[in-house]
């Protein structure tokens, strides 16, 4: 099990990654829609992982 600090750090990292991927997707959309789609999919996956970690963090905090 990860500590609260580790979870919060990873949540922040994944959130930043998702935002960056969305931004990249927007930048390349006009020139390469397929690449933009891949960036959006990667951002969605990062946010899903982020949500899982947020749920784990809540479980830890409720259990404390």
VOKOL-264286 format. One record per atom (N, C-alpha, C, CB): atom name; x, y negated, z. Coordinates in nm, 2 decimals. Glycine has a CB too. Layout:
% VOKOL-264286
['CA'; [X; Y; Z]]
...
//
This chain:
% VOKOL-264286
['N'; [0.08; 0.12; 0.00]]
['CA'; [0.00; 0.00; 0.00]]
['C'; [0.09; -0.13; 0.00]]
['CB'; [-0.10; 0.00; 0.12]]
['N'; [0.05; -0.22; -0.08]]
['CA'; [0.12; -0.35; -0.08]]
['C'; [0.08; -0.44; 0.03]]
['CB'; [0.11; -0.41; -0.22]]
['N'; [0.17; -0.53; 0.06]]
['CA'; [0.14; -0.63; 0.16]]
['C'; [0.06; -0.74; 0.10]]
['CB'; [0.27; -0.69; 0.23]]
['N'; [0.00; -0.82; 0.19]]
['CA'; [-0.09; -0.93; 0.14]]
['C'; [0.00; -1.02; 0.05]]
['CB'; [-0.15; -1.00; 0.26]]
['N'; [0.12; -1.05; 0.10]]
['CA'; [0.20; -1.15; 0.03]]
['C'; [0.24; -1.09; -0.11]]
['CB'; [0.33; -1.17; 0.10]]
['N'; [0.27; -0.96; -0.12]]
['CA'; [0.30; -0.90; -0.25]]
['C'; [0.18; -0.91; -0.35]]
['CB'; [0.34; -0.76; -0.23]]
['N'; [0.06; -0.88; -0.29]]
['CA'; [-0.06; -0.88; -0.37]]
['C'; [-0.09; -1.03; -0.42]]
['CB'; [-0.18; -0.83; -0.29]]
['N'; [-0.07; -1.12; -0.33]]
['CA'; [-0.10; -1.26; -0.37]]
['C'; [0.00; -1.31; -0.48]]
['CB'; [-0.09; -1.35; -0.25]]
['N'; [0.13; -1.27; -0.47]]
['CA'; [0.23; -1.30; -0.57]]
['C'; [0.19; -1.24; -0.70]]
['CB'; [0.37; -1.26; -0.52]]
['N'; [0.16; -1.11; -0.70]]
['CA'; [0.13; -1.05; -0.82]]
['C'; [0.00; -1.10; -0.89]]
['CB'; [0.11; -0.90; -0.80]]
['N'; [-0.10; -1.14; -0.81]]
['CA'; [-0.22; -1.20; -0.86]]
['C'; [-0.19; -1.33; -0.93]]
['CB'; [-0.32; -1.23; -0.74]]
['N'; [-0.10; -1.41; -0.87]]
['CA'; [-0.06; -1.54; -0.93]]
['C'; [0.01; -1.51; -1.06]]
['CB'; [0.02; -1.62; -0.83]]
['N'; [0.10; -1.42; -1.06]]
['CA'; [0.18; -1.38; -1.18]]
['C'; [0.08; -1.34; -1.30]]
['CB'; [0.28; -1.27; -1.15]]
['N'; [-0.01; -1.25; -1.27]]
['CA'; [-0.10; -1.20; -1.37]]
['C'; [-0.19; -1.32; -1.42]]
['CB'; [-0.19; -1.09; -1.31]]
['N'; [-0.23; -1.40; -1.33]]
['CA'; [-0.32; -1.51; -1.37]]
['C'; [-0.24; -1.61; -1.46]]
['CB'; [-0.37; -1.59; -1.25]]
['N'; [-0.12; -1.64; -1.43]]
['CA'; [-0.04; -1.73; -1.52]]
['C'; [-0.01; -1.66; -1.65]]
['CB'; [0.10; -1.76; -1.45]]
['N'; [0.01; -1.53; -1.65]]
['CA'; [0.03; -1.45; -1.77]]
['C'; [-0.09; -1.46; -1.86]]
['CB'; [0.07; -1.31; -1.74]]
['N'; [-0.21; -1.44; -1.80]]
['CA'; [-0.33; -1.45; -1.88]]
['C'; [-0.35; -1.58; -1.94]]
['CB'; [-0.45; -1.41; -1.79]]
['N'; [-0.33; -1.69; -1.86]]
['CA'; [-0.35; -1.82; -1.92]]
['C'; [-0.25; -1.85; -2.03]]
['CB'; [-0.32; -1.93; -1.81]]
['N'; [-0.13; -1.80; -2.02]]
['CA'; [-0.03; -1.82; -2.12]]
['C'; [-0.06; -1.75; -2.25]]
['CB'; [0.11; -1.78; -2.07]]
['N'; [-0.11; -1.62; -2.23]]
['CA'; [-0.15; -1.54; -2.35]]
['C'; [-0.27; -1.61; -2.42]]
['CB'; [-0.19; -1.40; -2.31]]
['N'; [-0.37; -1.66; -2.35]]
['CA'; [-0.48; -1.73; -2.41]]
['C'; [-0.43; -1.85; -2.48]]
['CB'; [-0.58; -1.77; -2.30]]
['N'; [-0.34; -1.92; -2.42]]
['CA'; [-0.29; -2.04; -2.49]]
['C'; [-0.22; -2.01; -2.62]]
['CB'; [-0.19; -2.12; -2.40]]
['N'; [-0.13; -1.90; -2.62]]
['CA'; [-0.07; -1.86; -2.74]]
['C'; [-0.17; -1.81; -2.84]]
['CB'; [0.03; -1.74; -2.70]]
['N'; [-0.27; -1.75; -2.80]]
['CA'; [-0.37; -1.70; -2.89]]
['C'; [-0.44; -1.82; -2.96]]
['CB'; [-0.48; -1.62; -2.82]]
['N'; [-0.46; -1.93; -2.89]]
['CA'; [-0.52; -2.05; -2.95]]
['C'; [-0.43; -2.12; -3.04]]
['CB'; [-0.56; -2.15; -2.84]]
['N'; [-0.30; -2.12; -3.01]]
['CA'; [-0.20; -2.18; -3.09]]
['C'; [-0.19; -2.11; -3.23]]
['CB'; [-0.06; -2.18; -3.02]]
['N'; [-0.19; -1.98; -3.23]]
['CA'; [-0.16; -1.91; -3.36]]
['C'; [-0.29; -1.87; -3.43]]
['CB'; [-0.09; -1.78; -3.33]]
['N'; [-0.41; -1.90; -3.38]]
['CA'; [-0.53; -1.86; -3.44]]
['C'; [-0.54; -1.91; -3.58]]
['CB'; [-0.65; -1.91; -3.36]]
['N'; [-0.50; -2.03; -3.61]]
['CA'; [-0.52; -2.09; -3.74]]
['C'; [-0.43; -2.03; -3.85]]
['CB'; [-0.50; -2.24; -3.74]]
['N'; [-0.32; -1.97; -3.80]]
['CA'; [-0.22; -1.91; -3.90]]
['C'; [-0.23; -1.76; -3.90]]
['CB'; [-0.08; -1.96; -3.86]]
['N'; [-0.26; -1.70; -3.78]]
['CA'; [-0.26; -1.55; -3.77]]
['C'; [-0.37; -1.50; -3.68]]
['CB'; [-0.12; -1.50; -3.72]]
['N'; [-0.48; -1.48; -3.73]]
['CA'; [-0.60; -1.44; -3.65]]
['C'; [-0.58; -1.30; -3.58]]
['CB'; [-0.73; -1.44; -3.73]]
['N'; [-0.51; -1.21; -3.65]]
['CA'; [-0.49; -1.08; -3.59]]
['C'; [-0.40; -1.09; -3.46]]
['CB'; [-0.42; -0.99; -3.69]]
['N'; [-0.29; -1.17; -3.47]]
['CA'; [-0.20; -1.19; -3.36]]
['C'; [-0.28; -1.26; -3.25]]
['CB'; [-0.08; -1.27; -3.40]]
['N'; [-0.36; -1.36; -3.28]]
['CA'; [-0.44; -1.43; -3.18]]
['C'; [-0.53; -1.33; -3.11]]
['CB'; [-0.53; -1.54; -3.25]]
['N'; [-0.59; -1.24; -3.18]]
['CA'; [-0.68; -1.14; -3.12]]
['C'; [-0.60; -1.05; -3.02]]
['CB'; [-0.74; -1.05; -3.23]]
['N'; [-0.48; -1.01; -3.06]]
['CA'; [-0.39; -0.93; -2.97]]
['C'; [-0.36; -1.01; -2.84]]
['CB'; [-0.26; -0.89; -3.05]]
['N'; [-0.33; -1.14; -2.86]]
['CA'; [-0.30; -1.22; -2.74]]
['C'; [-0.42; -1.22; -2.65]]
['CB'; [-0.26; -1.36; -2.78]]
['N'; [-0.54; -1.24; -2.71]]
['CA'; [-0.66; -1.25; -2.63]]
['C'; [-0.69; -1.12; -2.55]]
['CB'; [-0.78; -1.29; -2.71]]
['N'; [-0.66; -1.01; -2.62]]
['CA'; [-0.68; -0.87; -2.56]]
['C'; [-0.59; -0.85; -2.45]]
['CB'; [-0.67; -0.76; -2.67]]
['N'; [-0.46; -0.89; -2.47]]
['CA'; [-0.36; -0.88; -2.36]]
['C'; [-0.40; -0.97; -2.24]]
['CB'; [-0.22; -0.92; -2.41]]
['N'; [-0.46; -1.09; -2.27]]
['CA'; [-0.50; -1.18; -2.16]]
['C'; [-0.62; -1.11; -2.08]]
['CB'; [-0.54; -1.31; -2.22]]
['N'; [-0.71; -1.05; -2.15]]
['CA'; [-0.82; -0.99; -2.09]]
['C'; [-0.77; -0.87; -2.00]]
['CB'; [-0.92; -0.93; -2.19]]
['N'; [-0.68; -0.79; -2.05]]
['CA'; [-0.62; -0.69; -1.97]]
['C'; [-0.55; -0.74; -1.84]]
['CB'; [-0.53; -0.60; -2.05]]
['N'; [-0.48; -0.85; -1.86]]
['CA'; [-0.41; -0.91; -1.74]]
['C'; [-0.51; -0.95; -1.64]]
['CB'; [-0.32; -1.03; -1.79]]
['N'; [-0.62; -1.01; -1.68]]
['CA'; [-0.73; -1.06; -1.59]]
['C'; [-0.80; -0.94; -1.52]]
['CB'; [-0.83; -1.15; -1.66]]
['N'; [-0.81; -0.83; -1.59]]
['CA'; [-0.87; -0.71; -1.53]]
['C'; [-0.78; -0.66; -1.42]]
['CB'; [-0.90; -0.60; -1.64]]
['N'; [-0.65; -0.65; -1.45]]
['CA'; [-0.56; -0.61; -1.34]]
['C'; [-0.56; -0.71; -1.22]]
['CB'; [-0.42; -0.60; -1.40]]
['N'; [-0.57; -0.83; -1.26]]
['CA'; [-0.58; -0.94; -1.15]]
['C'; [-0.70; -0.91; -1.06]]
['CB'; [-0.58; -1.08; -1.22]]
['N'; [-0.82; -0.89; -1.12]]
['CA'; [-0.94; -0.87; -1.05]]
['C'; [-0.93; -0.74; -0.96]]
['CB'; [-1.06; -0.85; -1.14]]
['N'; [-0.86; -0.64; -1.01]]
['CA'; [-0.84; -0.52; -0.93]]
['C'; [-0.76; -0.55; -0.80]]
['CB'; [-0.77; -0.41; -1.01]]
['N'; [-0.65; -0.63; -0.82]]
['CA'; [-0.57; -0.67; -0.71]]
['C'; [-0.64; -0.76; -0.61]]
['CB'; [-0.44; -0.74; -0.76]]
['N'; [-0.73; -0.85; -0.66]]
['CA'; [-0.81; -0.93; -0.57]]
['C'; [-0.90; -0.85; -0.49]]
['CB'; [-0.89; -1.03; -0.66]]
['N'; [-0.96; -0.74; -0.55]]
['CA'; [-1.05; -0.65; -0.47]]
['C'; [-0.97; -0.58; -0.36]]
['CB'; [-1.12; -0.55; -0.56]]
['N'; [-0.85; -0.54; -0.40]]
['CA'; [-0.76; -0.47; -0.30]]
['C'; [-0.73; -0.56; -0.19]]
['CB'; [-0.63; -0.41; -0.37]]
['N'; [-0.69; -0.69; -0.22]]
['CA'; [-0.66; -0.79; -0.12]]
['C'; [-0.78; -0.81; -0.03]]
['CB'; [-0.62; -0.92; -0.19]]
['N'; [-0.90; -0.82; -0.08]]
['CA'; [-1.02; -0.83; 0.00]]
['C'; [-1.04; -0.71; 0.10]]
['CB'; [-1.14; -0.85; -0.08]]
['N'; [-1.01; -0.59; 0.04]]
['CA'; [-1.03; -0.47; 0.13]]
['C'; [-0.93; -0.48; 0.25]]
['CB'; [-1.00; -0.35; 0.05]]
['N'; [-0.81; -0.52; 0.22]]
['CA'; [-0.70; -0.53; 0.32]]
['C'; [-0.75; -0.63; 0.42]]
['CB'; [-0.57; -0.57; 0.26]]
['N'; [-0.79; -0.75; 0.38]]
['CA'; [-0.83; -0.86; 0.47]]
['C'; [-0.95; -0.82; 0.55]]
['CB'; [-0.85; -0.98; 0.39]]
['N'; [-1.05; -0.75; 0.50]]
['CA'; [-1.16; -0.71; 0.57]]
['C'; [-1.13; -0.61; 0.68]]
['CB'; [-1.28; -0.66; 0.48]]
['N'; [-1.03; -0.52; 0.64]]
['CA'; [-0.99; -0.41; 0.73]]
['C'; [-0.91; -0.46; 0.85]]
['CB'; [-0.92; -0.31; 0.66]]
['N'; [-0.85; -0.58; 0.83]]
['CA'; [-0.76; -0.63; 0.94]]
['C'; [-0.84; -0.69; 1.05]]
['CB'; [-0.67; -0.74; 0.88]]
//
